[in-house]
Amino acid sequence: MNFDYNSTRSNLILAEYGRNVQNMVDHICTIPEKEERNRLAQVVIDMMGVLNPHLRDVSDFKHKLWDHLYIISDFKIDVDSPYPIPTKEAINVKPQPIPYPQHRIRFKHYGHIVEQMIEKAKGVSNEDVKQRMTLSVANFMKMAYITWNKDSVNDLQIIEDLKELSKGALSLPQDTVLTKLDFRTPPPGSRGKTQVTASSNQKSNQNNKRQSSSNNNNGGRRKMGGASNNNNNNRKSYQSNPYKK
């Protein structure tokens, strides 16, 4: 007795269509009459559309199914397709590798953008504009320094780093006072957590206010109920008095 196991079968080219669709496509490839192949290919295309209804949301739905038909047959099927016949080289083309930027950053806490800003400022011919750009770059470097360093930064350190990065082309006086930053920008990744914490705190405060207001209302109702009970007791005691005239 021969058993038919999946390990002995050929590999499924497109597993989302199943083994039966692949067997039908293989059978179509063996039919000698082209008209019969075209008729059966249309039947298989309709069945493939029923098995994968999510493809109907894709533009050129039929075009996608015909391409899948050729892929399942390993590009061996010979039928009249209403669309251009794909080739194996065009389907299995590999994407071009994306070049990864290889920048050797002198001070990583400043980043590569600061180095580009320095190069741009070095090319300015107007000395007044160049000096203002130098001051702006120094202020930006101070902000970047505080972003990644929790300790306080010295302006003289920023001026020395700017001079070193520009190789002496950009310099500021030693007594230059840079922009004072009273806040520290959180590093990337912690901003979302801060926003979530603030929103949760706001919701908890609103819930506490609602509970306190409901408790106050219930306390007022209890006081009113106590006063009415006292009045009822006084009336009963007066009615039960035997000396009432």
VOBA-1610 file (N, C-alpha, C; in pm, whole numbers, padded with zeros to 5 digits, always signed):
BEGIN
Met+00085-00120+00000Met+00000+00000+00000Met+00088+00125+00000Asn+00059+00214-00090Asn+00135+00338-00101Asn+00058+00451-00034Phe+00125+00522+00053Phe+00065+00636+00122Phe+00116+00765+00060Asp+00024+00862+00051Asp+00058+00992-00009Asp+00080+01093+00102Tyr+00206+01120+00131Tyr+00240+01215+00235Tyr+00280+01349+00172Asn+00267+01455+00253Asn+00309+01587+00205Asn+00459+01593+00180Ser+00535+01512+00254Ser+00680+01514+00236Ser+00722+01455+00101Thr+00635+01371+00041Thr+00668+01312-00088Thr+00612+01393-00205Arg+00530+01494-00176Arg+00473+01575-00283Arg+00566+01689-00321Ser+00536+01749-00433Ser+00613+01866-00475Ser+00577+01986-00387Asn+00667+02080-00378Asn+00644+02197-00293Asn+00534+02286-00352Leu+00454+02341-00261Leu+00351+02435-00303Leu+00416+02568-00338Ile+00390+02616-00457Ile+00451+02742-00499Ile+00381+02859-00433Leu+00247+02859-00435Leu+00168+02960-00364Leu+00075+02885-00271Ala+00112+02876-00144Ala+00039+02792-00050Ala-00100+02846-00020Glu-00125+02975-00043Glu-00257+03029-00010Glu-00367+02976-00101Tyr-00331+02918-00217Tyr-00432+02861-00306Tyr-00452+02712-00283Gly-00362+02646-00217Gly-00381+02506-00183Gly-00328+02410-00288Arg-00332+02282-00250Arg-00280+02175-00336Arg-00369+02150-00456Asn-00501+02162-00439Asn-00592+02129-00550Asn-00575+02227-00667Val-00558+02354-00638Val-00539+02451-00746Val-00410+02421-00821Gln-00306+02387-00747Gln-00179+02357-00815Gln-00191+02230-00900Asn-00265+02132-00853Asn-00284+02011-00934Asn-00364+02041-01061Met-00465+02130-01049Met-00542+02165-01168Met-00457+02241-01269Val-00372+02329-01221Val-00283+02403-01312Val-00186+02308-01380Asp-00133+02211-01304Asp-00043+02113-01365Asp-00116+02030-01470His-00244+02000-01444His-00322+01924-01543His-00347+02006-01669Ile-00369+02137-01654Ile-00391+02222-01771Ile-00267+02223-01860Cys-00150+02219-01799Cys-00027+02222-01879Cys-00011+02097-01966Thr-00079+01989-01931Thr-00066+01865-02008Thr-00170+01851-02119Ile-00267+01943-02128Ile-00372+01933-02230Ile-00317+01985-02362Pro-00332+01910-02470Pro-00274+01954-02599Pro-00354+02064-02667Glu-00486+02066-02654Glu-00567+02167-02724Glu-00560+02300-02649Lys-00528+02404-02723Lys-00513+02536-02660Lys-00647+02594-02620Glu-00752+02568-02697Glu-00883+02621-02661Glu-00931+02562-02528Glu-00908+02433-02510Glu-00947+02370-02384Glu-00863+02425-02268Arg-00735+02451-02295Arg-00650+02509-02190Arg-00701+02648-02151Asn-00743+02727-02250Asn-00794+02861-02220Asn-00922+02853-02137Arg-01009+02759-02171Arg-01136+02747-02098Arg-01111+02705-01953Leu-01027+02604-01934Leu-00998+02558-01798Leu-00920+02663-01719Ala-00834+02739-01785Ala-00759+02844-01715Ala-00854+02950-01661Gln-00959+02983-01739Gln-01057+03080-01691Gln-01134+03026-01571Val-01164+02896-01571Val-01231+02834-01456Val-01143+02842-01333Val-01014+02814-01350Val-00921+02818-01236Val-00906+02962-01185Ile-00906+03058-01276Ile-00895+03199-01234Ile-01015+03238-01148Asp-01134+03195-01190Asp-01253+03225-01110Asp-01246+03158-00972Met-01197+03037-00967Met-01185+02968-00838Met-01081+03036-00749Met-00972+03082-00806Met-00869+03152-00729Met-00924+03282-00670Gly-01013+03348-00744Gly-01074+03469-00690Gly-01167+03441-00574Val-01234+03323-00577Val-01322+03286-00466Val-01241+03248-00343Leu-01127+03182-00364Leu-01045+03139-00251Leu-00976+03256-00182Asn-00951+03364-00254Asn-00883+03481-00196Asn-00964+03606-00224Pro-01074+03626-00153Pro-01158+03744-00181Pro-01091+03875-00141His-00990+03870-00054His-00925+03995-00013His-00850+04061-00127Leu-00817+03983-00231Leu-00748+04042-00346Leu-00838+04133-00428Arg-00970+04126-00404Arg-01060+04212-00480Arg-01043+04359-00445Asp-00987+04385-00328Asp-00961+04523-00289Asp-00836+04580-00355Val-00757+04492-00418Val-00634+04536-00483Val-00669+04583-00624Ser-00602+04690-00666Ser-00622+04736-00803Ser-00570+04631-00901Asp-00634+04621-01017Asp-00602+04519-01118Asp-00613+04379-01058Phe-00733+04351-01005Phe-00758+04223-00938Phe-00734+04106-01032Lys-00791+04111-01150Lys-00775+04002-01248Lys-00630+03989-01293His-00563+04101-01308His-00423+04097-01350His-00338+04022-01248Lys-00367+04046-01120Lys-00294+03977-01014Lys-00319+03826-01019Leu-00443+03786-01046Leu-00474+03642-01051Leu-00405+03574-01169Trp-00401+03641-01282Trp-00333+03582-01398Trp-00183+03570-01373Asp-00125+03666-01306Asp+00017+03655-01271Asp+00040+03536-01177His-00052+03517-01081His-00040+03404-00990His-00055+03271-01064Leu-00140+03269-01166Leu-00156+03146-01245Leu-00025+03107-01312Tyr+00045+03205-01368Tyr+00174+03175-01431Tyr+00278+03135-01327Ile+00272+03195-01211Ile+00370+03161-01107Ile+00347+03018-01058Ile+00219+02978-01040Ile+00190+02842-00993Ile+00237+02738-01095Ser+00223+02768-01223Ser+00267+02674-01327Ser+00417+02680-01353Asp+00488+02759-01275Asp+00633+02779-01294Asp+00661+02833-01435Phe+00568+02916-01483Phe+00578+02985-01612Phe+00584+02886-01730Lys+00518+02768-01711Lys+00515+02667-01817Lys+00382+02662-01889Ile+00277+02725-01834Ile+00145+02717-01895Ile+00140+02802-02021Asp+00072+02750-02123Asp+00060+02820-02252Asp-00087+02849-02278Val-00135+02967-02234Val-00273+03010-02253Val-00271+03154-02301Asp-00386+03197-02351Asp-00401+03334-02400Asp-00445+03422-02282Ser-00355+03502-02235Ser-00385+03588-02121Ser-00425+03727-02169Pro-00525+03790-02107Pro-00564+03925-02146Pro-00464+04032-02100Tyr-00361+03990-02028Tyr-00262+04083-01976Tyr-00124+04041-02024Pro-00027+04129-02014Pro+00110+04090-02054Pro+00160+03972-01972Ile+00223+03877-02041Ile+00271+03756-01975Ile+00396+03789-01895Pro+00396+03760-01764Pro+00515+03792-01683Pro+00627+03692-01709Thr+00746+03731-01675Thr+00862+03644-01687Thr+00917+03614-01548Lys+00991+03505-01542Lys+01048+03465-01413Lys+01150+03568-01363Glu+01222+03628-01454Glu+01321+03727-01413Glu+01256+03852-01355Ala+01140+03892-01413Ala+01072+04012-01363Ala+01004+03988-01229Ile+00956+03864-01206Ile+00888+03835-01079Ile+00988+03817-00966Asn+01099+03752-00994Asn+01197+03721-00890Asn+01312+03820-00883Val+01287+03940-00928Val+01393+04041-00925Val+01421+04082-00781Lys+01546+04100-00749Lys+01588+04139-00615Lys+01602+04290-00606Pro+01558+04348-00496Pro+01571+04494-00483Pro+01716+04535-00465Gln+01745+04654-00507Gln+01879+04706-00493Gln+01908+04735-00345Pro+02026+04703-00299Pro+02058+04731-00158Pro+02061+04882-00131Ile+02007+04920-00017Ile+02005+05060+00022Ile+02139+05094+00087Pro+02207+05194+00036Pro+02336+05229+00097Pro+02317+05287+00236Tyr+02392+05234+00330Tyr+02384+05282+00468Tyr+02484+05396+00486Pro+02441+05507+00543Pro+02535+05620+00557Pro+02650+05586+00650Gln+02769+05607+00601Gln+02889+05580+00678Gln+02957+05713+00710His+02913+05777+00816His+02969+05905+00858His+03045+05884+00989Arg+03166+05929+00988Arg+03246+05925+01110Arg+03225+06056+01184Ile+03143+06050+01288Ile+03107+06170+01363Ile+03210+06191+01473Arg+03262+06312+01479Arg+03365+06342+01580Arg+03305+06343+01720Phe+03197+06415+01740Phe+03125+06416+01867Phe+02984+06365+01840Lys+02956+06245+01886Lys+02829+06182+01853Lys+02710+06250+01919His+02730+06318+02033His+02618+06384+02097His+02575+06510+02021Tyr+02659+06560+01932Tyr+02619+06672+01846Tyr+02552+06624+01718Gly+02597+06511+01665Gly+02537+06455+01545Gly+02602+06505+01417His+02562+06443+01307His+02618+06478+01177His+02560+06608+01122Ile+02440+06645+01167Ile+02379+06768+01117Ile+02461+06890+01160Val+02516+06887+01279Val+02599+06998+01326Val+02723+07014+01237Glu+02781+06902+01198Glu+02897+06910+01109Glu+02860+06970+00974Gln+02742+06937+00924Gln+02697+06997+00798Gln+02671+07147+00814Met+02614+07186+00928Met+02591+07328+00953Met+02722+07405+00961Ile+02823+07343+01021Ile+02954+07408+01030Ile+03017+07425+00892Glu+03006+07321+00809Glu+03060+07333+00673Glu+02988+07441+00593Lys+02857+07453+00616Lys+02781+07557+00546Lys+02824+07695+00593Ala+02847+07711+00722Ala+02888+07841+00775Ala+03029+07877+00731Lys+03113+07778+00713Lys+03250+07805+00668Lys+03255+07860+00526Gly+03154+07827+00446Gly+03154+07874+00308Gly+03094+08012+00288Val+03048+08077+00396Val+02989+08211+00384Val+03102+08313+00377Ser+03092+08406+00282Ser+03196+08507+00263Ser+03173+08631+00348Asn+03046+08665+00373Asn+03015+08783+00454Asn+03049+08754+00600Glu+03138+08835+00657Glu+03183+08810+00794Glu+03072+08831+00896Asp+02986+08932+00873Asp+02877+08956+00969Asp+02780+08839+00971Val+02742+08793+00854Val+02651+08677+00845Val+02719+08551+00898Lys+02845+08538+00871Lys+02920+08421+00918Lys+02926+08417+01070Gln+02943+08536+01133Gln+02949+08540+01278Gln+02815+08506+01341Arg+02707+08553+01280Arg+02575+08522+01333Arg+02543+08373+01315Met+02583+08317+01203Met+02563+08173+01182Met+02646+08092+01283Thr+02765+08138+01314Thr+02848+08069+01412Thr+02782+08069+01549Leu+02724+08184+01587Leu+02655+08191+01715Leu+02533+08099+01717Ser+02461+08092+01605Ser+02344+08003+01598Ser+02386+07857+01609Val+02496+07821+01543Val+02544+07683+01551Val+02586+07650+01694Ala+02650+07744+01763Ala+02691+07721+01902Ala+02569+07701+01993Asn+02465+07781+01973Asn+02343+07763+02053Asn+02279+07627+02026Phe+02280+07585+01900Phe+02225+07453+01868Phe+02309+07342+01930Met+02439+07358+01932Met+02525+07259+01994Met+02499+07250+02145Lys+02471+07363+02206Lys+02441+07362+02349Lys+02311+07288+02376Met+02210+07309+02291Met+02084+07238+02308Met+02103+07087+02290Ala+02183+07048+02189Ala+02209+06906+02168Ala+02288+06846+02283Tyr+02377+06922+02339Tyr+02457+06874+02452Tyr+02369+06847+02573Ile+02278+06940+02603Ile+02190+06923+02718Ile+02090+06810+02695Thr+02054+06786+02570Thr+01960+06677+02541Thr+02015+06542+02583Trp+02143+06520+02558Trp+02201+06389+02584Trp+02288+06385+02709Asn+02305+06496+02777Asn+02386+06500+02898Asn+02307+06568+03008Lys+02291+06498+03120Lys+02210+06552+03228Lys+02283+06660+03307Asp+02415+06661+03304Asp+02490+06762+03376Asp+02481+06896+03306Ser+02509+07001+03381Ser+02508+07136+03323Ser+02626+07151+03228Val+02608+07232+03127Val+02710+07251+03025Val+02772+07388+03041Asn+02901+07394+03016Asn+02974+07519+03022Asn+02982+07578+02881Asp+02956+07708+02869Asp+02961+07772+02738Asp+03100+07764+02678Leu+03201+07770+02761Leu+03337+07763+02709Leu+03365+07628+02644Gln+03305+07521+02698Gln+03322+07390+02638Gln+03260+07384+02499Ile+03144+07445+02482Ile+03078+07448+02351Ile+03163+07527+02252Ile+03219+07638+02295Ile+03302+07721+02206Ile+03427+07645+02162Glu+03487+07571+02255Glu+03606+07493+02220Glu+03572+07379+02125Asp+03459+07313+02147Asp+03417+07205+02056Asp+03386+07259+01917Leu+03325+07376+01910Leu+03297+07438+01780Leu+03425+07471+01706Lys+03521+07519+01778Lys+03649+07552+01714Lys+03720+07428+01665Glu+03707+07318+01741Glu+03771+07193+01700Glu+03701+07131+01580Leu+03569+07134+01579Leu+03495+07076+01466Leu+03518+07154+01337Ser+03530+07285+01346Ser+03552+07368+01227Ser+03699+07382+01193Lys+03787+07317+01270Lys+03932+07323+01247Lys+03983+07466+01251Gly+03928+07544+01344Gly+03973+07680+01364Gly+03909+07783+01273Ala+03821+07739+01181Ala+03760+07835+01088Ala+03650+07917+01154Leu+03581+07860+01253Leu+03474+07931+01324Leu+03515+07943+01470Ser+03508+08064+01519Ser+03546+08087+01658Ser+03461+08199+01716Leu+03444+08193+01846Leu+03370+08294+01920Leu+03457+08343+02035Pro+03433+08465+02082Pro+03508+08514+02198Pro+03486+08425+02319Gln+03585+08421+02407Gln+03578+08335+02524Gln+03466+08376+02620Asp+03431+08505+02620Asp+03329+08555+02712Asp+03189+08555+02651Thr+03170+08481+02541Thr+03039+08476+02476Thr+02941+08401+02565Val+02824+08460+02585Val+02720+08396+02666Val+02616+08338+02570Leu+02603+08207+02570Leu+02508+08140+02483Leu+02368+08143+02544Thr+02271+08104+02466Thr+02132+08105+02510Thr+02113+08011+02627Lys+02047+08062+02731Lys+02021+07980+02850Lys+01898+07894+02826Leu+01912+07767+02857Leu+01803+07671+02840Leu+01759+07624+02978Asp+01635+07657+03014Asp+01581+07618+03144Asp+01518+07480+03143Phe+01498+07424+03027Phe+01435+07293+03018Phe+01533+07196+02951Arg+01505+07070+02973Arg+01585+06964+02912Arg+01494+06874+02831Thr+01518+06869+02703Thr+01435+06788+02614Thr+01461+06641+02641Pro+01358+06560+02666Pro+01381+06417+02690Pro+01431+06349+02565Pro+01515+06249+02577Pro+01566+06178+02459Pro+01455+06103+02388Pro+01474+06072+02259Pro+01371+05999+02184Pro+01339+05865+02249Gly+01210+05833+02256Gly+01164+05708+02316Gly+01093+05729+02447Ser+01124+05837+02518Ser+01059+05863+02646Ser+00947+05965+02636Arg+00930+06028+02518Arg+00826+06130+02504Arg+00688+06068+02506Gly+00672+05953+02439Gly+00542+05887+02438Gly+00501+05843+02575Lys+00597+05793+02657Lys+00565+05750+02792Lys+00523+05869+02878Thr+00588+05984+02856Thr+00552+06102+02933Thr+00411+06148+02901Gln+00375+06145+02772Gln+00240+06184+02733Gln+00136+06089+02789Val+00168+05959+02789Val+00072+05861+02841Val+00054+05881+02991Thr+00164+05909+03063Thr+00155+05931+03207Thr+00074+06054+03240Ala+00095+06162+03161Ala+00019+06285+03186Ala-00129+06265+03161Ser-00163+06193+03054Ser-00305+06169+03024Ser-00369+06081+03130Ser-00295+05980+03180Ser-00351+05894+03284Ser-00372+05970+03413Asn-00279+06061+03446Asn-00295+06142+03566Asn-00416+06234+03554Gln-00436+06289+03434Gln-00551+06377+03414Gln-00682+06301+03430Lys-00687+06179+03378Lys-00809+06099+03391Lys-00835+06062+03536Ser-00728+06028+03611Ser-00747+05993+03751Ser-00796+06112+03832Asn-00747+06232+03799Asn-00795+06352+03869Asn-00942+06377+03841Gln-00984+06357+03715Gln-01126+06374+03682Gln-01213+06274+03755Asn-01166+06150+03767Asn-01244+06049+03838Asn-01255+06081+03986Asn-01146+06134+04045Asn-01151+06171+04186Asn-01250+06284+04211Lys-01254+06382+04119Lys-01349+06493+04134Lys-01493+06443+04127Arg-01517+06350+04033Arg-01653+06296+04021Arg-01694+06220+04147Gln-01603+06141+04203Gln-01636+06066+04324Gln-01661+06159+04442Ser-01580+06267+04453Ser-01600+06359+04565Ser-01733+06433+04553Ser-01770+06472+04428Ser-01898+06541+04410Ser-02015+06450+04439Ser-02004+06321+04401Ser-02112+06228+04430Ser-02124+06202+04580Asn-02012+06197+04650Asn-02015+06178+04795Asn-02079+06297+04865Asn-02051+06418+04816Asn-02113+06536+04876Asn-02264+06536+04857Asn-02307+06496+04739Asn-02452+06490+04713Asn-02520+06386+04803Asn-02454+06271+04820Asn-02513+06168+04905Asn-02518+06213+05051Gly-02416+06288+05095Gly-02416+06339+05232Gly-02528+06438+05256Gly-02554+06525+05155Gly-02664+06621+05169Gly-02797+06551+05176Arg-02813+06446+05098Arg-02940+06373+05099Arg-02960+06304+05234Arg-02852+06254+05291Arg-02865+06189+05421Arg-02906+06289+05529Lys-02852+06411+05524Lys-02889+06512+05622Lys-03036+06550+05610Met-03083+06565+05486Met-03223+06597+05465Met-03313+06485+05517Gly-03269+06360+05490Gly-03348+06247+05539Gly-03351+06241+05689Gly-03237+06276+05757Gly-03236+06277+05902Gly-03326+06382+05961Ala-03331+06500+05898Ala-03419+06606+05947Ala-03566+06567+05933Ser-03604+06504+05826Ser-03743+06463+05807Ser-03782+06355+05907Asn-03687+06266+05939Asn-03718+06162+06037Asn-03741+06222+06176Asn-03663+06326+06210Asn-03681+06391+06340Asn-03818+06458+06349Asn-03861+06522+06239Asn-03994+06586+06239Asn-04105+06483+06256Asn-04092+06370+06191Asn-04193+06265+06203Asn-04200+06211+06345Asn-04085+06197+06411Asn-04084+06147+06549Asn-04152+06246+06644Asn-04128+06377+06621Asn-04191+06477+06707Asn-04343+06475+06693Arg-04389+06460+06567Arg-04534+06454+06544Arg-04596+06332+06613Lys-04531+06220+06606Lys-04585+06099+06668Lys-04592+06114+06820Ser-04487+06172+06877Ser-04488+06189+07023Ser-04597+06286+07068Tyr-04625+06388+06989Tyr-04731+06483+07025Tyr-04869+06419+07014Gln-04888+06335+06910Gln-05018+06269+06893Gln-05043+06165+07002Ser-04939+06102+07053Ser-04957+06000+07155Ser-04966+06057+07296Asn-04956+06189+07308Asn-04961+06252+07442Asn-05107+06242+07494Pro-05133+06180+07612Pro-05272+06165+07661Pro-05328+06294+07719Tyr-05240+06391+07746Tyr-05287+06516+07804Tyr-05316+06621+07698Lys-05325+06581+07573Lys-05353+06679+07467Lys-05496+06727+07481Lys-05514+06856+07471Lys-05647+06918+07482Lys-05717+06916+07350
//
